[in-house]
Amino acid sequence: MTVSSEAAEARQPASVQEPIRRFALLGNPNTGKTTLFNRLCGLRAKTANYPGVTADARVGRLELGGVGVIELTDLPGLYSLDLELPEAEFCRDAIAGRVSRCGEPHALLAIADASNLRRNLALVLEVIALGKPTVIALNMIDEAERRALRIDVTDLERRLGCPVVAINARNGSGIGGLLSAVKTLATAPTLPSIQVPVSEDDRSELVEELVSAVTTRDESVRPKGRVTDWLDRVFVHPVLGMGVFAAVMSALFMVIFILAQHPMGWIESAFSWLGGAVSSVVSEGVGRDFLVDGVIGGVAGTVVFLPQICLLFFLLSILEDTGYLARAAFLADGVLRRFGLPGTAFVPLLSSHACALPGIMSARLIPDPRERLATILVAPFMSCSARIPVYVLLITLLFPGGGWRAGLAFVGCYVLGAVVALLTAILVRRTVLTGGSKALLIELPSYKLPSLRNALLTTWDKGTLFLRNAGTVILTICIVLWALSAFPRSDAPPEVATLREASAVAASEGRDQVSAELSVAAGRLENRAALRYSIAGRIGVAAEPVFAPLGYDWQVSIAVLTSFAAREVFVSTMLVMLGLEEDGDVENPGLVRRVRDAERDDGSPVFAPATTGSLLVFYVLAMQCLPTLAVTRRAAGGWKWALIQLFYMTAVAYVAAWVTFLIASQFI
């Protein structure tokens, strides 16, 4: 067999004796790469979104005694560096040091699935051919043993000419040996001694030779596959599989809604206490109003929904770790192609349930430009995590007792968004983006027990990202909204003085309950008059005729308009709009009660059932995220499609909300 090392020599570092401080982690999808990265770096990792590329890379740090800090970059999973796909191009550029803010790695850490060595060694050989110091992590060694496979790790290391360490990234087995190999390579870097063939056919022969030499099967042990085979027959069945998928998703969202109630109450109480503490030490005036109502109240209205967001990502991570989500993608392929979308659109659409931004970016991995554009256009219809605070508030207003009805309504929001996305997809694919769709080719990973550590780290990453957003964008919007709603100042209406005098008389006569009720009424009347006189109130009054057919008054109109910057600020906006004071209420009502008790100018409730249902439908379907529009512009190649997306989604949301209000007004 003819081999050549010219490619490796061409990429060889100028001096391999220099200290290694930067490693890049590469591997096939479903090899436990993220699990290993989390095991090595944990909370010291961060996700880096590199501008102008279609993939993400996570950067972490690990400290090794005698070496110091090593930076580890987790590159996207891929099957080959030679493929003309965005993830492969990104990995090639990152390894060559051509990606901004991502320095060229000094060495490579390749991870391979021990239970599928034949497929994984193809990429391992490509990594070795890059001509950099390399260490191989042979992961899932327990799964290989469960399948009665025995791998001679020492012989494989000798044949590859670089360190090979058998590990189980899930439980940490072998991690110490892997760190020792990394430390050795960092202090005394050496290049792999194997000469990798340039020809793909020759590399395939070498893979077969390696697998045959180092792998044996214990015929006395029967591989355990009966249960997993049965599960696959159920999970990917066109009828049973869809039923299982619907049941799993319904249970997931019900659990989120039910379990998050208590931590939500704790967070709300904490912010209420903080607001009271600030009020007690800061003198009355604009400064106190700014701190209590603009800052604390505004952020509280969003942070209170952190439990739902964390639970969502935690449960999705658990499902992905078990291998179930890959089965769901395979099952969805047949459904998506009926609506003109490729099977590869499943991942972008599923990702959009967390956030439309990574969903749209990952849609660029779809090769066909028409299929890719169609996926980009419909991705924001999927209910993202930013909608969760709005869903929770409005569903709680509709179903105060919570329970199964609230859970079904929550699921219904996701179903409605998905259905409209599919209908929109078939519309655009049969009009402006005509063409067929290709079948999905996907590898189904083995079933595994989920990693609690991975799920918690994912939850931590997403939760902290949400809090950073609440502390920057949302806080800024809240402060601006508070200023618009607080200025210019106006004198209280004459009726306020009358109510306060009546309250004082009732208090002097010992009728404390009546006095408190009159004081609350006076505070609400004063707040409503001040808000209507403010800049925000005038904007809302001007916009009210536009939203009146949907059942919205001027106060809700303000919240809807501000939500076009970021939909999650709806809750914060309503708090700023309705909570300029505590209104003297000795009970210090919580978020939901404050919103439920809000009144229009005529004394009717702001959030009547028909209005609340209309709002819920509007927020399911409307495009209310400026960053999403910016990403669409970049992914679609201009503002044309971004503006079409904005106006189309807004029109669909308006019509659907109008129909909902008309129907609900008749039956509720």
N, C-alpha and C positions, 0 to 999 in steps of 0.2 A: 504494500500500500504506500503510495507516494504522499509524503507530507511536506509541509513548508511552514517555517516560523517567520517568514518575512513580514507578515502583518503584525505579529507580536513585536518584532524588533523595531518596526517603524513607530510603534506607539510606546516604546519603552521609555520610562522616565530618564531624565538626564542623569540623575544620581539616585539609585535606590537605597543609598546609605543615609539619606536625609531622614530625620524623624517623621513618622507618620502621625498625622493629627486628624485626618479626615477620611472616613470610610463611607462608601455608598452601598446600600442594601438592595439587592436585586433578587427577583425570583418570579416563577410562574404565579398566576392567580391561584388562590385556594391552597397555598402551600404553608400557610401560617406565618406569612411575612409580617403582617401587622401585629400578630401575637408576639412574635420574637422582638419586634421593635419596641412594643410596649413593655415587654419583660426587661429589656436592656435599659430603656430610657424613662419609662413611666411618665410621671407628671412633669418631667423636664423637657418634654417634647412640645413642639408647636407646629401647626400646619402653615405652610407657606404657599400662597397662591401667586405664581409667577406671571406677570403681565405678558400678554402676547403668546401664551402657550395654552394647551388644552388639558393640562393635567396638573395635579397637585403633588407636592413633595412635603413630607414631614421631616423636620430637623430636630434631633435630640442630642443630648450630651450624656456621656458616661465617664466616670472617673475611675482610672486604673492606677493602682499604686505603683510608683516607679515610672509611670508614663505621663500621668497628668490627665487633662481633659481631652477626650476624643469626641469629635463631632460625627454623628451618624445621620446620613440622609436616606430616608425611606423613599425609594423611587417607585413609580407605578408598576403594578404587576403586568407582565407581558410574556408572550410565548417565544418571541424571537426578536433580537435586536435588528435583524435584517428586514423586518416587515415594513412596508410603507404605510404605517399607521401612526396617528399622533402620539400614542404613548411610547412607541418605539423610538420615534424621532426625538421626543423629549428626553428619554433615557440616554440616547446617543449624545445629545447636546450637553446634558448634565455631566456625563462622564468626561466629556472633552472640555468642560469648563466654559461652555458657550451660553449658559443660562444665567441671566442677571441675578445677583444676590445669592448665587449658589456656586461656591468655589469648586474648582476641580478636585475630585477625591484623590488621595494618595494611594488608597488601596480599596479593594472590593470585598464585600461579604455577600456570598451567594447562598441562597437557601433553596434546598431541594426536598421534595416529598419522598421519603423513603419507601412509601407504599406504591409509588408510581415512578420508579427510578428511570425507566426507559424514556419517558417523556421529558422528565426534568433534566436529565444529563445533556440533552441537546442544547438547552440554554446555558448550562454550566460550562460546556465547552466554548460557547461563544464568549462568555465572560472571561474565561481563562485566556482566550485568543486576543483579548484587549491589551495584554502585555503589562498588566499591573499586578503587584502583590495581591494574592487572593487567598481567602479562607472559605471553606465550604461548610455550611451548617446542614447536616442531614436530619431534617425534622420529621416528626410523626413516626419515630422509630417504633413506638408502641403499636401504632396502626399496622405497620409492616409485620410485626410479630403476631398480631391478631389474625393476620391473613396467612400465617404460617410461612412467612418469608424470613430468610436469614441473610444478612448483608455483612460481608467481611470488610469492615470499615478500614482496617489497617492496610489491606490489599488495595482498596480503592484509593486511599491516600497515596500509596506508593505509585500506582499507575497514573494518577492525575498530577503528581509532583507538587502538591500543595496540601496544607492541613485540611483534614476532614474530621468533623466532630459530630457524633450522633447525639441528638438532643430531643427533648420533648418540651417545646416552648410553652405548652399549656401549664404543665406542673413544675417547670423549672429544672427538670432532670437534664444533666449535661451542660447546663449554662455555665457552670464554673470552668469546665474544660474549654468551652468556646471562648470565654474571656481570657483564659490563659493563652490560647492560640492567637487571639487578637493582640494580646500584650506582647507575645513573642514576635509577631509579625511587625508590630509597631516599633519595637526596639531594634530588631535585626531583620529588616525587610529583605525578602528574597522573592525572585520571580518563579512562577511555576515551571517545572522542568519539562513538562510534556509539550510536544510539538503538535499543535492542532491543525488538522487538514483545512485547507482553504476551500476545497470543494464541499458542497453540501452533501453530496452522495457519499464521499469518503468519511465525512463526520458522522453520517448515519451508520456506516459500517463500524466506526469506532465505538459508537454508543452501544450497538449490539454486542460487540466484543467485550466491552466493559461490563455490561449487565450480565452476560453469560459467565464471566470470570468471577464476579464478586457476589452473585446472588444465587441462593439455593432455596428450594422449597421443601419443608418438612412434610413428607407425605403422610406421616403418622398423625398429623394434626389436621383436622377438618376445618377449613376456613369458615368463619362465622358470617354467613351472608343471608340466611333465610329471612331473618326479621327485616333487614334493610331492603331486601328484594320485595318483600310484601309491602313495606312502606312506600317504595317507589311506585308499585302498581296502584296504590291508592292516591298518592300525592300528585302524580302526573296523569291520572285518569281524566279524560275530558269532562266527565260529569261529577264523579266523586271528588276529584281534585278541586274543582271549582267550589263545591260545597264546603270542603275543608278550608279552602282559602277564605271564603266568606265568613265561616265560623271563627277562624283564627283572628282575622282583622276585627270582627265585631267584638270578640272577647278582649282583644288588646285595647280598644278604645273605651270599652266599659270599665276595664280595670284602671285605666288612666283617670277617668272621670271620678270613679268612686274613691280610689286610694289617695288622690291628691287633695281631698277636701280638708283633712286635718292640717297638713302642713300649710295649706293656703291660709287657714284661719290663724295659724301661729305667725306667719309672715305679716298678715294684715294687722294683728294685734301689736306686733313689734313696731311697725311703722306708725300705728296710731299712738303708741306710747312715746315714740320719738317725737312726733308732732306735738303732743301735749307737753313734753319736756322742753322743747324749743320755745313753745308759746309761753311757758312759765318763766323763762329767763330772759326773753327778748321783749322789749317794750312794744306796745301796740303801735302799728303803723305799717308803712309800705315794706320795710325790711322784714318784719315778721310775716307778713302775708306772702312775700316772695319766698322765704325759706319754707314755711309750712305748706302753703298751697301750691306754689310753683315748683319747688324742688322735691320736697319730701312727698307731697301728695301725688305729683306727676309720676315720679319714678315708682312709687308704691303701686300705682294702678297697673304697671307692667310687671314688676318683679313678683307680685303676688301670684302670677301664673307660672313662675319658674318650676314648681313641682310637676305640672303637666308636661312641660317641655322635657324635663329630665327623664320622666317616666317613659315618654315616647321613645327617646333615643336609647334608653336602657333596654326596653323590650325589643326594639328593632335590632339592636346589636345581638341580643340573645338569639333571636330568630335567624339572623344571618350566620351566627357562629355554629348553629346546629346543622346548617346545610339546607334548611328548608327554603330560604328565599331563592336559591338557585333553581329549585324545583318550581317555585312559583313563576320565575322568569320563563322557564321552558313551557309551562302551561299557558302563560299569557301570550306566547308567540302566535298561536293559532288565532287567538282573539284579536290581537292587534293588527294582523295582516288583513283581516276582514274590513278594517277601517282605514286601510291604506298606509299603516305605519309598519315599520320593520320590527322584527322581534328584538333587535338591539335597542329599540326605543324604550324597552321595559325599564332598564337601569336609569336612564335620564328621568323618566316619569316617576319612578320610585324615589329617586334622589330628590325630586322636586317636592315630595311630601315633607322633607326636612327644610329645604330652601330651594327656590327656583334658580338661584344663581349657579350652584354646582350642577344642577340638572341641565340647564341650558349649555353650560360649558362642556359637560360630558356628552351632550348630543353631537358635538363636533366629531366624535369618534365614529359616527354613522357615515359610511363611505359615500352613499348616494346623496347628492346635494339637495334633491327635492324632498327625499325622506327626512334628511337632516333639518331642513327649514320647516317642514310640517311639524316635526317634533318640537322644535324651538318655539313655534307659535302657540302650541297647545299646552306646553309644560306648565305655565303659570296658572292654569285652571286647577292643577292639583293642589289640594289644601296643604299649604306649607305651615311650618311651626309658628310663623308670625301671625297666622290667623287664629291660633289656639286661644289666646287671651280673649279675642272677640267672641269666638264660639262659646267658650265657657261662660262668659258673662251673659250673653243673650239666651243661651239654653237654660241657664240657671233662672233667668227671669221668666222664661216660658214654663219651666217645670221646677218650681221652688223646692219640691221634695227630693229632686234628683232621682236616683234609682234607674230602673231599666228603661224608662221612657226617655230620660235624659241621655242615657248611653246610646239608645237607638237614634236619637236626633243627632248625636255627635257623629255616629257612623254615617247617617244620612247626608251630612255635609260633605264628607269625603266621597260618597257615592255620587252625589249630584255633580261635584266638580269633575270626577272621572268620566261620567256619562257625557257631560257637555264637551269635555275635551275630545272624546272619541267622535262625537257628532261633528264637532268642528274639523277634526282631522279628515273625516270622510268628505266633508264639504270642500275643503281646500284641495284635497287630492283629486277630486273629480272636476275641479274648475281651473284654478290657476297653477296647480302643481301636479299635473297628471303623470301617471306612471305606475308600474307594478312594485311589489314589495318582495324582498328576499327572505327566505326562511332563516331562522336563528340557529346558529351553531354554538352550542355551549357545553362545557364540561361540567357534569354534576359532581360536586365534591362529596367525599364520604361523610356519613353522619357522625357527628361528634357531640359530646357533652359540651354545652356552652361554657365559655370562660367568664366567670364572674369578674375577674380582674379586668379583662378586656372591656366588658360591658360598663364597668364603673369608670374606667379611664375614658371611654368614649363619652359617657354621660358628663364627666368632668369637663372634657374639651368643649362639648356643645353648650353646656351650662355656663361656663365662663365666657364663651363667645357671646351668648345671649346677654349676659350681664354687662360685658364691655359695650355692647350695642346700646343697652339701656342707659349706661353711664355716659354715652357720647351723643349719638344721634337722637335717641328718644329724649334724653335730658335737655338737649338743645331745643328740640321742638316744643317740649313742655314749657320751658322758660319763655320762649317766644309767644306761645299761646297764652301763658299767664299774663304777659305784658299786654297783649292785644285785648285780653278780657278784663284787665284791671284799669286800663286808661282809655280815654280820659275819665276822670272821676266825676261823679254826679251827686247831687243832693238827694237824700231819701224822699220818697213821696210822702205827702201829708198823712196818708193812711198808716204809715209806719209809726209815726208819733202817737197816733190814736191807739194803736194796738199795744204799744209799750206802756202807755198810761194805764190802759185797762189791765195789763199784766201786773203793773205795780199795785193797783187797787186790789186785785185778786190775791196777791201775795200778802198785803196788809191784813186781809180778812181771813188769812189762813187757808185759802184755797190754792194750795201749791200746784196741784195737777193742772188746774185751769190756767194758772199763771205761766207754767212752763209751756203749755200748748199755745198761748197767745204770744209768748216770746219767740217760739219757733216760727209761728206764722209771720210775725213781724220781720224776722231775719230772712225768711225766704222771699218775702215781698221786696225787701230792700236789695237782696242779692239779684233778683230777677230784673229789677229796674236798673241796677248798676251795670249788669251784664248787657242788657239790651242797649244801653247808652254807649257802651264801649265800642272800640274799633271792631272787635270780633263779632259783637252783636249786630252791628250795622252790616257787616259782610254776610252774616247768617240771614238777616232779614231780607237782604237783596237776593240771596240764593233760595230762599224758602219757596217761592213760586215754582222753581224748577223741580224741587223735591217733594212738594205737597202731594202730587199724585201717588207718591209712594208711602204717604202717611207721616212724613218727617216734618217737624217744626223747625224753627230757625236755629234752635240749640243743636239738634241732631244734624242739621245741615252743615254747621260749622265742623262738627266731628268728622263727617263724611268727607268734606273738602280737604281737611288736614291729612286725612288718611291716604290721600293720593301720593303723599310723600313717603309714608310708611304706614301700612295698614294697622300695625300693632299699637299705634299711638291713639287709636280710637278710645280705648279705655281711659288712658291718661287725659285725653282731651275732655271726656265727659266728667272726669273728676275735677279738672280745672274749671270747667264750665259750671258745675253744680256745687262745688265745695269751696267757695271763697271763704266761708266761715263754717264753724261747727253748728251754727244756728242756735247756740245755747242749749242744745239737746243734751240732757244729763246722761242719756244712754250711750252717747257717742256711737251712732249707728255705723255698721260696716259698709263695705263697698257696695254690695248688692242691694242692701236696703236703701242706701243713699240714692242709687240710681233708680230703684223701683218707685221711690217716693217723689221723684222729680215731677214737676207739674208744668204744663203749658201756661200761656198767659190767661187762658180761660178757665184754669183750674183742673182741666182733665189731665190724665197721666201722659207723660212724654212717651213712655214705653208701654203703650197698650199692646195686647197680644198680637193684633194684626200688624202693627208697626214693627214690633220686635221680630215677627216672622219675616216681614219684608226686608228688614235690615240683615237678618241672618242670610237670606238668599243673596242679597246684594254683595255681602262680604265674601261669600263663597265664590262668586263669579267675577267680581270686578278686578281690574288691574290697578293695584294701589301700591306700587313699589318703584320708586325712581331708579334704584340700583339695578333692578331687573330690566328696565327699559334700556339702561346703558349697556348691560351685558348683551341684550338682544341686538342692539345696534352693532356691537362689535362682532358678534357671532354671525349675524346675517349680512354683514358687509355694508351697513348704512342705516340711516334713520327711517327710510321708507317702511321697512317691515316692522320696526319698533313702533312707529306711529300707527300703522295699521293694527297692530296688536293692541295698543292702548285704546283706540276708538272702538274696535270691534268688541273687546271684552267689556268695556264700559256700557256699550249699547245693549249687549246681551244681559248684563247684570241689571240694567235699568228696566228693561222690558220684563224680565223674570220677576224682579221685585215688585213691579206694578201689578202683574197678574197675581202674585202671591197676596198682596194687600187686598185686592178686589175680592178674591175668594175667601180669605180669612175674615174679612169684614162681614161677610154674609153668614158665616158659620160659627164665629167665635164671639 
